[in-house]
Amino acid sequence: MLLTDRLKACCDMAGRCETVTDIGCDHGYLPIWLIDQGSCKRAYACDINEGPLSKARENAARILEDPGPISFIRSDGLKDVPQVTGRDNVLVISGMGGPLIQKILDDDMDKAWGYDRFVFSPQSMIPDFRRFLTNRGFCIRDEVYVTDAGKLYVIMGCCRGENKDISEIFFRFGPCIKRELLKNGIRTAFMKRRDELASLLSSRDLPEDRRMDLTYELRLYDEVLKS
Ligand SMILES: C[S@@+](CC[C@H](N)C(=O)[O-])C[C@H]1O[C@@H](n2cnc3c(N)ncnc32)[C@H](O)[C@@H]1O
């Protein structure tokens, strides 16, 4: 079974566990892959829509010899997902905008805290999402960047705890940016973004507040790319 680089990075971040819960599972490839690899014993594949869930059921039946360890649950966020018990359970929420992931967590924080580890891959408002995690008591203990079909994605591995670093660089780029920039593809993607910012800044009819925001962002990119 082949996964995209982004989904493979989410699976790697989830690692070995007892139960994985995938909120917004869509095609179901993440829980299917983890069960297929023997990385986890059981999985909850959850989605708010019936269409993706039936696709996930079909994929599991086609790919796995025994799809029994996967329960398919129609649920808005964590609402109808059973409370997990015991140790080493992982909650994955990936491929949604940062504000939607925040809402899903805030709506059922007690249930979310039943998990030991968390994998989040927000696709928008990423600095705000890191601020949210910090304010709610999630520690971002690892992060990887991947490029997939020309787009840059971030995958966060979290647990309960405190983020000691609360610098602007941390919120903008995450705790592992120095290591991640050693990967050629990632450095190139960041340099491309830096050049886009510089080119936006050079346009003439820019409102002053936008110019100030872009100048600040460009300074952060310059700082992180120098390191
Ligand atoms: C773009 S797909 C991401 C699929 C997969 N997680 C990934 O990373 O490739 C987003 C999925 O989230 C589901 N979704 C959106 N809002 C949701 C919610 N509140 N609760 C559960 N699933 C939701 C959608 O139906 C869709 O299948």
The ligand as an SDF file (V2000), in Angstrom:
LIG
                    3D

 27 29  0  0  0  0  0  0  0  0999 V2000
   -9.3360   17.0520    3.3820 C   0  0  0  0  0  0  0  0  0  0  0  0
   -9.9540   15.6700    4.2190 S   0  0  0  0  0  0  0  0  0  0  0  0
   -8.5120   15.1590    5.1200 C   0  0  0  0  0  0  0  0  0  0  0  0
   -8.4160   13.6690    5.1300 C   0  0  0  0  0  0  0  0  0  0  0  0
   -7.2570   13.0860    5.9080 C   0  0  0  0  0  0  0  0  0  0  0  0
   -7.3580   13.3450    7.3290 N   0  0  0  0  0  0  0  0  0  0  0  0
   -5.9410   13.5670    5.3730 C   0  0  0  0  0  0  0  0  0  0  0  0
   -5.1780   14.1870    6.1150 O   0  0  0  0  0  0  0  0  0  0  0  0
   -5.6670   13.3060    4.1820 O   0  0  0  0  0  0  0  0  0  0  0  0
  -10.9620   16.3550    5.5090 C   0  0  0  0  0  0  0  0  0  0  0  0
  -12.0030   15.3640    6.0270 C   0  0  0  0  0  0  0  0  0  0  0  0
  -12.5000   15.8810    7.2610 O   0  0  0  0  0  0  0  0  0  0  0  0
  -13.8820   15.6400    7.3280 C   0  0  0  0  0  0  0  0  0  0  0  0
  -14.4300   16.5890    8.3090 N   0  0  0  0  0  0  0  0  0  0  0  0
  -14.6440   17.9210    8.1640 C   0  0  0  0  0  0  0  0  0  0  0  0
  -15.1470   18.4470    9.2940 N   0  0  0  0  0  0  0  0  0  0  0  0
  -15.2030   17.4210   10.1960 C   0  0  0  0  0  0  0  0  0  0  0  0
  -15.6390   17.3230   11.5510 C   0  0  0  0  0  0  0  0  0  0  0  0
  -16.1100   18.3840   12.2240 N   0  0  0  0  0  0  0  0  0  0  0  0
  -15.5610   16.1260   12.1600 N   0  0  0  0  0  0  0  0  0  0  0  0
  -15.1160   15.0270   11.4940 C   0  0  0  0  0  0  0  0  0  0  0  0
  -14.7160   15.0650   10.2190 N   0  0  0  0  0  0  0  0  0  0  0  0
  -14.7580   16.2420    9.5720 C   0  0  0  0  0  0  0  0  0  0  0  0
  -14.3660   15.8080    5.8960 C   0  0  0  0  0  0  0  0  0  0  0  0
  -15.5950   15.1360    5.6580 O   0  0  0  0  0  0  0  0  0  0  0  0
  -13.2010   15.2040    5.1110 C   0  0  0  0  0  0  0  0  0  0  0  0
  -13.4010   13.8380    4.8360 O   0  0  0  0  0  0  0  0  0  0  0  0
  1  2  1  0
  2  3  1  0
  2 10  1  0
  3  4  1  0
  4  5  1  0
  5  6  1  0
  5  7  1  0
  7  8  2  0
  7  9  1  0
 10 11  1  0
 11 12  1  0
 11 26  1  0
 12 13  1  0
 13 14  1  0
 13 24  1  0
 14 15  1  0
 14 23  1  0
 15 16  2  0
 16 17  1  0
 17 18  1  0
 17 23  2  0
 18 19  1  0
 18 20  2  0
 20 21  1  0
 21 22  2  0
 22 23  1  0
 24 25  1  0
 24 26  1  0
 26 27  1  0
M  CHG  2   2   1   9  -1
M  END
$$$$
